[in-house]
Structure formats: C-alpha cells, structure tokens
Amino acid sequence: METLAKIAVIGAGGAFGAIARYLLNISPLASLFEKFPFPTFFINVTGSFLIGFFLIVLTDKVAVPENLRLAVMIGFLGAFTTFSTFELELFDLIREKFALTAFGYLFLSVAVGFAAVIAGIAVGRRF
C-alpha cells in the first residue's frame, strides 16, 4: 500500500509538472525567438535550478514527508523538465540546416543548466 501511495503522489506531481510545461510552451515565451526553442530552454534551466534547490532544501534544510519530496522532485520536476524534447528539437534544427542555432542551443542548455543546478544548491544551502 505504501508503494501505491508513492506512485500516486509522483503521478499527481507529474500531472502538475506536465501542465506547467504545457502552459509555458503556449505562453508568449514561445514566440520570443524565431527558431530558438526558448520555452524548452527556459524549462530546462529553471528545472535544473529547482532540482538543485530542492535537493538541498527538501533533504537537508526542511523536514518534509517523503511523499512530498517524491511529488516535487520526481513527479513535478520529472514531468516539467524535458531533455527528450530538447534532443528532438536539436535533431529538427540540424535537419532543417540550422546547425549554428542547434550548437548554440546545445551548448547553452548544458552549460547554463549545469550552472543553474549549482546556483540552486548554493541558494538551497543559504535558505
């Protein structure tokens, strides 16, 4: 029964993460740049920051029930951040012969996303 409860809270968190991702993809962010997939970039960077932040806050700083941590870390953020979409968008950019844009997107997503994880951990430690 405990496993079923964990699956349920992860699923609920995932539903909210997927909805948040969808809303960002249809927001004005979607048309910010002509060919650069900014919504996915924004989602991956903010998701990277949040996973670093919550890693520290929900495990070291604040005592929360395990199910809440699972709902946020695995459910919400797992559905919110989408590197599979990122990979597909890279493929599409290269296929459409936008190699320079694809390289910029790849480099910025990885470098800025990694910096966001480090920033989230630093902010989480100061929280």
Backbone as JSON Lines, residues from 0, in Angstrom:
{"i":0,"aa":"M","n":[0.82,-1.21,0.0],"ca":[0.0,0.0,0.0],"c":[0.86,1.27,0.0]}
{"i":1,"aa":"E","n":[2.0,1.19,0.71],"ca":[2.9,2.35,0.75],"c":[3.43,2.67,-0.65]}
{"i":2,"aa":"T","n":[3.76,1.65,-1.42],"ca":[4.25,1.85,-2.78],"c":[3.18,2.49,-3.66]}
{"i":3,"aa":"L","n":[1.95,2.08,-3.49],"ca":[0.85,2.66,-4.26],"c":[0.68,4.14,-3.93]}
{"i":4,"aa":"A","n":[0.83,4.5,-2.67],"ca":[0.73,5.91,-2.27],"c":[1.86,6.72,-2.91]}
{"i":5,"aa":"K","n":[3.06,6.16,-2.93],"ca":[4.19,6.86,-3.57],"c":[3.94,7.05,-5.06]}
{"i":6,"aa":"I","n":[3.44,6.02,-5.7],"ca":[3.13,6.13,-7.13],"c":[2.08,7.2,-7.36]}
{"i":7,"aa":"A","n":[1.09,7.27,-6.49],"ca":[0.01,8.26,-6.64],"c":[0.54,9.68,-6.48]}
{"i":8,"aa":"V","n":[1.4,9.93,-5.48],"ca":[1.89,11.3,-5.29],"c":[2.86,11.69,-6.4]}
{"i":9,"aa":"I","n":[3.65,10.74,-6.88],"ca":[4.53,11.04,-8.02],"c":[3.69,11.35,-9.26]}
{"i":10,"aa":"G","n":[2.64,10.58,-9.46],"ca":[1.75,10.83,-10.59],"c":[1.07,12.18,-10.5]}
{"i":11,"aa":"A","n":[0.62,12.54,-9.3],"ca":[-0.02,13.85,-9.12],"c":[0.98,14.98,-9.38]}
{"i":12,"aa":"G","n":[2.18,14.84,-8.82],"ca":[3.21,15.84,-9.07],"c":[3.53,15.92,-10.55]}
{"i":13,"aa":"G","n":[3.61,14.76,-11.21],"ca":[3.88,14.72,-12.64],"c":[2.81,15.4,-13.46]}
{"i":14,"aa":"A","n":[1.56,15.24,-13.05],"ca":[0.47,15.9,-13.77],"c":[0.63,17.42,-13.7]}
{"i":15,"aa":"F","n":[0.96,17.93,-12.52],"ca":[1.15,19.38,-12.38],"c":[2.39,19.85,-13.16]}
{"i":16,"aa":"G","n":[3.45,19.06,-13.14],"ca":[4.65,19.41,-13.91],"c":[4.38,19.45,-15.4]}
{"i":17,"aa":"A","n":[3.63,18.47,-15.89],"ca":[3.3,18.43,-17.31],"c":[2.42,19.61,-17.71]}
{"i":18,"aa":"I","n":[1.48,19.95,-16.85],"ca":[0.6,21.1,-17.13],"c":[1.41,22.39,-17.14]}
{"i":19,"aa":"A","n":[2.32,22.55,-16.17],"ca":[3.17,23.75,-16.12],"c":[4.02,23.86,-17.38]}
{"i":20,"aa":"R","n":[4.57,22.74,-17.81],"ca":[5.37,22.72,-19.03],"c":[4.53,23.13,-20.24]}
{"i":21,"aa":"Y","n":[3.36,22.58,-20.35],"ca":[2.47,22.9,-21.47],"c":[2.13,24.4,-21.47]}
{"i":22,"aa":"L","n":[1.8,24.93,-20.31],"ca":[1.43,26.34,-20.23],"c":[2.59,27.24,-20.64]}
{"i":23,"aa":"L","n":[3.8,26.88,-20.26],"ca":[4.96,27.67,-20.71],"c":[5.17,27.55,-22.21]}
{"i":24,"aa":"N","n":[4.89,26.4,-22.78],"ca":[5.05,26.22,-24.22],"c":[4.03,26.98,-25.05]}
{"i":25,"aa":"I","n":[2.89,27.33,-24.48],"ca":[1.89,28.11,-25.22],"c":[1.88,29.57,-24.78]}
{"i":26,"aa":"S","n":[2.79,29.93,-23.88],"ca":[2.87,31.31,-23.38],"c":[3.57,32.2,-24.4]}
{"i":27,"aa":"P","n":[3.63,33.5,-24.14],"ca":[4.37,34.4,-25.04],"c":[5.85,34.05,-25.17]}
{"i":28,"aa":"L","n":[6.39,33.26,-24.25],"ca":[7.79,32.82,-24.38],"c":[8.02,32.06,-25.68]}
{"i":29,"aa":"A","n":[6.99,31.36,-26.15],"ca":[7.12,30.52,-27.34],"c":[7.5,31.32,-28.59]}
{"i":30,"aa":"S","n":[7.14,32.58,-28.63],"ca":[7.44,33.38,-29.83],"c":[8.56,34.39,-29.59]}
{"i":31,"aa":"L","n":[9.31,34.2,-28.52],"ca":[10.37,35.16,-28.19],"c":[11.47,35.2,-29.24]}
{"i":32,"aa":"F","n":[11.83,34.05,-29.76],"ca":[12.86,33.96,-30.79],"c":[12.29,33.16,-31.95]}
{"i":33,"aa":"E","n":[12.75,33.46,-33.16],"ca":[12.16,32.82,-34.34],"c":[12.42,31.31,-34.4]}
{"i":34,"aa":"K","n":[13.66,30.9,-34.31],"ca":[13.99,29.48,-34.47],"c":[14.48,28.83,-33.18]}
{"i":35,"aa":"F","n":[14.94,29.61,-32.21],"ca":[15.47,29.06,-30.96],"c":[14.32,28.58,-30.09]}
{"i":36,"aa":"P","n":[14.32,27.32,-29.66],"ca":[13.21,26.78,-28.85],"c":[13.29,27.26,-27.39]}
{"i":37,"aa":"F","n":[12.98,28.54,-27.19],"ca":[13.15,29.18,-25.89],"c":[12.33,28.56,-24.77]}
{"i":38,"aa":"P","n":[11.07,28.19,-24.97],"ca":[10.33,27.6,-23.84],"c":[11.0,26.36,-23.26]}
{"i":39,"aa":"T","n":[11.48,25.46,-24.1],"ca":[12.15,24.26,-23.6],"c":[13.46,24.63,-22.92]}
{"i":40,"aa":"F","n":[14.21,25.57,-23.49],"ca":[15.44,26.06,-22.86],"c":[15.13,26.62,-21.48]}
{"i":41,"aa":"F","n":[14.12,27.48,-21.38],"ca":[13.73,28.08,-20.12],"c":[13.3,27.02,-19.1]}
{"i":42,"aa":"I","n":[12.52,26.05,-19.55],"ca":[12.05,24.97,-18.68],"c":[13.24,24.15,-18.17]}
{"i":43,"aa":"N","n":[14.17,23.8,-19.05],"ca":[15.32,23.0,-18.63],"c":[16.21,23.76,-17.65]}
{"i":44,"aa":"V","n":[16.42,25.05,-17.87],"ca":[17.26,25.83,-16.96],"c":[16.57,26.02,-15.61]}
{"i":45,"aa":"T","n":[15.29,26.42,-15.63],"ca":[14.6,26.6,-14.34],"c":[14.42,25.27,-13.63]}
{"i":46,"aa":"G","n":[14.15,24.21,-14.38],"ca":[14.04,22.89,-13.77],"c":[15.36,22.44,-13.15]}
{"i":47,"aa":"S","n":[16.47,22.74,-13.82],"ca":[17.79,22.41,-13.28],"c":[18.05,23.18,-11.99]}
{"i":48,"aa":"F","n":[17.7,24.46,-11.99],"ca":[17.85,25.25,-10.76],"c":[16.99,24.67,-9.63]}
{"i":49,"aa":"L","n":[15.74,24.4,-9.94],"ca":[14.82,23.92,-8.92],"c":[15.21,22.55,-8.37]}
{"i":50,"aa":"I","n":[15.73,21.67,-9.22],"ca":[16.12,20.36,-8.71],"c":[17.33,20.49,-7.78]}
{"i":51,"aa":"G","n":[18.24,21.4,-8.09],"ca":[19.36,21.66,-7.19],"c":[18.9,22.28,-5.88]}
{"i":52,"aa":"F","n":[18.01,23.25,-5.98],"ca":[17.47,23.93,-4.8],"c":[16.73,22.95,-3.89]}
{"i":53,"aa":"F","n":[15.8,22.19,-4.47],"ca":[15.0,21.27,-3.66],"c":[15.8,20.08,-3.15]}
{"i":54,"aa":"L","n":[16.86,19.71,-3.87],"ca":[17.74,18.65,-3.38],"c":[18.26,19.02,-1.98]}
{"i":55,"aa":"I","n":[18.67,20.26,-1.82],"ca":[19.2,20.72,-0.54],"c":[18.07,21.02,0.44]}
{"i":56,"aa":"V","n":[17.09,21.81,0.0],"ca":[16.05,22.26,0.92],"c":[15.2,21.1,1.44]}
{"i":57,"aa":"L","n":[14.76,20.21,0.54],"ca":[13.85,19.15,0.97],"c":[14.55,17.94,1.57]}
{"i":58,"aa":"T","n":[15.87,17.92,1.52],"ca":[16.59,16.8,2.14],"c":[17.42,17.24,3.33]}
{"i":59,"aa":"D","n":[17.98,18.46,3.3],"ca":[18.88,18.91,4.36],"c":[18.31,20.0,5.25]}
{"i":60,"aa":"K","n":[17.46,20.84,4.71],"ca":[17.05,22.05,5.44],"c":[15.68,21.96,6.1]}
{"i":61,"aa":"V","n":[14.73,21.36,5.44],"ca":[13.35,21.34,5.93],"c":[12.89,19.89,6.0]}
{"i":62,"aa":"A","n":[12.35,19.53,7.16],"ca":[11.82,18.17,7.3],"c":[10.45,18.12,6.63]}
{"i":63,"aa":"V","n":[10.37,17.36,5.55],"ca":[9.1,17.19,4.84],"c":[8.82,15.71,4.71]}
{"i":64,"aa":"P","n":[7.56,15.34,4.59],"ca":[7.25,13.93,4.37],"c":[7.89,13.44,3.07]}
{"i":65,"aa":"E","n":[8.3,12.2,3.05],"ca":[8.92,11.62,1.87],"c":[8.03,11.74,0.64]}
{"i":66,"aa":"N","n":[6.72,11.57,0.83],"ca":[5.81,11.66,-0.32],"c":[5.8,13.05,-0.94]}
{"i":67,"aa":"L","n":[5.96,14.1,-0.13],"ca":[6.02,15.45,-0.69],"c":[7.3,15.62,-1.5]}
{"i":68,"aa":"R","n":[8.41,15.14,-0.96],"ca":[9.68,15.21,-1.68],"c":[9.59,14.44,-3.01]}
{"i":69,"aa":"L","n":[8.99,13.26,-2.98],"ca":[8.82,12.48,-4.21],"c":[7.92,13.2,-5.21]}
{"i":70,"aa":"A","n":[6.84,13.8,-4.72],"ca":[5.92,14.51,-5.61],"c":[6.62,15.68,-6.31]}
{"i":71,"aa":"V","n":[7.47,16.39,-5.58],"ca":[8.15,17.56,-6.15],"c":[9.32,17.14,-7.03]}
{"i":72,"aa":"M","n":[10.22,16.33,-6.47],"ca":[11.48,16.02,-7.15],"c":[11.29,15.08,-8.34]}
{"i":73,"aa":"I","n":[10.55,14.02,-8.15],"ca":[10.38,13.04,-9.22],"c":[9.16,13.36,-10.07]}
{"i":74,"aa":"G","n":[8.04,13.65,-9.42],"ca":[6.81,13.9,-10.15],"c":[6.83,15.21,-10.91]}
{"i":75,"aa":"F","n":[6.78,16.32,-10.18],"ca":[6.67,17.63,-10.82],"c":[7.86,17.92,-11.72]}
{"i":76,"aa":"L","n":[9.08,17.87,-11.14],"ca":[10.25,18.25,-11.93],"c":[10.56,17.23,-13.03]}
{"i":77,"aa":"G","n":[10.25,15.95,-12.78],"ca":[10.46,14.95,-13.81],"c":[9.6,15.18,-15.04]}
{"i":78,"aa":"A","n":[8.38,15.63,-14.81],"ca":[7.48,15.91,-15.94],"c":[7.73,17.3,-16.52]}
{"i":79,"aa":"F","n":[8.19,18.22,-15.69],"ca":[8.4,19.6,-16.12],"c":[9.62,19.73,-17.03]}
{"i":80,"aa":"T","n":[10.72,19.12,-16.65],"ca":[11.94,19.23,-17.46],"c":[11.94,18.12,-18.5]}
{"i":81,"aa":"T","n":[12.38,18.46,-19.68],"ca":[12.17,17.54,-20.79],"c":[13.37,17.49,-21.71]}
{"i":82,"aa":"F","n":[14.37,16.74,-21.33],"ca":[15.52,16.65,-22.21],"c":[15.24,15.78,-23.43]}
{"i":83,"aa":"S","n":[14.18,14.98,-23.36],"ca":[13.83,14.24,-24.58],"c":[13.32,15.2,-25.64]}
{"i":84,"aa":"T","n":[12.54,16.17,-25.25],"ca":[12.09,17.2,-26.19],"c":[13.29,18.0,-26.69]}
{"i":85,"aa":"F","n":[14.21,18.29,-25.8],"ca":[15.43,19.0,-26.14],"c":[16.19,18.27,-27.26]}
{"i":86,"aa":"E","n":[16.35,16.97,-27.1],"ca":[17.07,16.19,-28.1],"c":[16.35,16.2,-29.45]}
{"i":87,"aa":"L","n":[15.03,16.07,-29.42],"ca":[14.26,16.1,-30.65],"c":[14.36,17.46,-31.34]}
{"i":88,"aa":"E","n":[14.33,18.53,-30.56],"ca":[14.45,19.87,-31.14],"c":[15.83,20.07,-31.77]}
{"i":89,"aa":"L","n":[16.88,19.53,-31.13],"ca":[18.21,19.58,-31.73],"c":[18.22,18.87,-33.09]}
{"i":90,"aa":"F","n":[17.64,17.7,-33.12],"ca":[17.56,16.93,-34.36],"c":[16.83,17.73,-35.44]}
{"i":91,"aa":"D","n":[15.7,18.33,-35.07],"ca":[14.93,19.12,-36.04],"c":[15.71,20.32,-36.55]}
{"i":92,"aa":"L","n":[16.44,21.0,-35.66],"ca":[17.23,22.16,-36.09],"c":[18.32,21.74,-37.08]}
{"i":93,"aa":"I","n":[18.98,20.62,-36.78],"ca":[20.03,20.14,-37.69],"c":[19.42,19.68,-39.01]}
{"i":94,"aa":"R","n":[18.31,18.98,-38.95],"ca":[17.64,18.51,-40.16],"c":[17.21,19.69,-41.04]}
{"i":95,"aa":"E","n":[16.79,20.79,-40.4],"ca":[16.37,21.98,-41.15],"c":[17.56,22.88,-41.53]}
{"i":96,"aa":"K","n":[18.77,22.37,-41.28],"ca":[20.0,23.06,-41.63],"c":[20.24,24.34,-40.83]}
{"i":97,"aa":"F","n":[19.86,24.32,-39.55],"ca":[20.16,25.4,-38.62],"c":[21.21,24.91,-37.62]}
{"i":98,"aa":"A","n":[22.34,24.47,-38.16],"ca":[23.37,23.84,-37.33],"c":[23.94,24.8,-36.29]}
{"i":99,"aa":"L","n":[24.16,26.05,-36.66],"ca":[24.71,27.01,-35.7],"c":[23.73,27.25,-34.55]}
{"i":100,"aa":"T","n":[22.46,27.38,-34.87],"ca":[21.44,27.53,-33.83],"c":[21.4,26.28,-32.96]}
{"i":101,"aa":"A","n":[21.49,25.1,-33.58],"ca":[21.48,23.85,-32.83],"c":[22.67,23.78,-31.88]}
{"i":102,"aa":"F","n":[23.86,24.16,-32.35],"ca":[25.04,24.15,-31.48],"c":[24.87,25.12,-30.32]}
{"i":103,"aa":"G","n":[24.38,26.32,-30.61],"ca":[24.15,27.31,-29.54],"c":[23.15,26.81,-28.52]}
{"i":104,"aa":"Y","n":[22.09,26.2,-29.0],"ca":[21.06,25.64,-28.12],"c":[21.64,24.52,-27.25]}
{"i":105,"aa":"L","n":[22.42,23.64,-27.86],"ca":[23.05,22.54,-27.13],"c":[23.99,23.07,-26.05]}
{"i":106,"aa":"F","n":[24.89,23.94,-26.45],"ca":[25.87,24.47,-25.5],"c":[25.21,25.25,-24.37]}
{"i":107,"aa":"L","n":[24.32,26.16,-24.73],"ca":[23.66,26.98,-23.7],"c":[22.82,26.13,-22.76]}
{"i":108,"aa":"S","n":[22.1,25.17,-23.28],"ca":[21.25,24.33,-22.42],"c":[22.08,23.56,-21.41]}
{"i":109,"aa":"V","n":[23.18,22.98,-21.86],"ca":[24.01,22.18,-20.95],"c":[24.76,23.09,-19.98]}
{"i":110,"aa":"A","n":[25.42,24.12,-20.48],"ca":[26.23,24.98,-19.63],"c":[25.38,25.79,-18.64]}
{"i":111,"aa":"V","n":[24.34,26.44,-19.14],"ca":[23.5,27.25,-18.26],"c":[22.68,26.36,-17.33]}
{"i":112,"aa":"G","n":[22.23,25.2,-17.82],"ca":[21.51,24.27,-16.96],"c":[22.38,23.77,-15.83]}
{"i":113,"aa":"F","n":[23.63,23.42,-16.11],"ca":[24.55,22.97,-15.07],"c":[24.82,24.09,-14.07]}
{"i":114,"aa":"A","n":[25.02,25.3,-14.57],"ca":[25.23,26.45,-13.67],"c":[24.0,26.67,-12.8]}
{"i":115,"aa":"A","n":[22.81,26.43,-13.35],"ca":[21.58,26.59,-12.57],"c":[21.49,25.55,-11.46]}
{"i":116,"aa":"V","n":[21.94,24.32,-11.71],"ca":[21.96,23.31,-10.64],"c":[22.87,23.78,-9.51]}
{"i":117,"aa":"I","n":[24.06,24.26,-9.86],"ca":[25.0,24.75,-8.85],"c":[24.4,25.94,-8.09]}
{"i":118,"aa":"A","n":[23.76,26.85,-8.82],"ca":[23.12,28.0,-8.17],"c":[22.0,27.56,-7.25]}
{"i":119,"aa":"G","n":[21.19,26.6,-7.71],"ca":[20.1,26.09,-6.86],"c":[20.63,25.47,-5.59]}
{"i":120,"aa":"I","n":[21.72,24.72,-5.68],"ca":[22.33,24.11,-4.49],"c":[22.84,25.21,-3.56]}
{"i":121,"aa":"A","n":[23.51,26.23,-4.12],"ca":[24.03,27.32,-3.3],"c":[22.89,28.08,-2.6]}
{"i":122,"aa":"V","n":[21.84,28.4,-3.34],"ca":[20.7,29.11,-2.73],"c":[20.01,28.21,-1.71]}
{"i":123,"aa":"G","n":[19.87,26.92,-2.02],"ca":[19.26,25.99,-1.08],"c":[20.05,25.9,0.21]}
{"i":124,"aa":"R","n":[21.36,25.94,0.14],"ca":[22.18,25.89,1.36],"c":[22.03,27.14,2.2]}
{"i":125,"aa":"R","n":[21.71,28.25,1.58],"ca":[21.53,29.52,2.32],"c":[20.1,29.72,2.79]}
{"i":126,"aa":"F","n":[19.2,28.9,2.33],"ca":[17.77,29.02,2.63],"c":[17.48,28.78,4.09]}
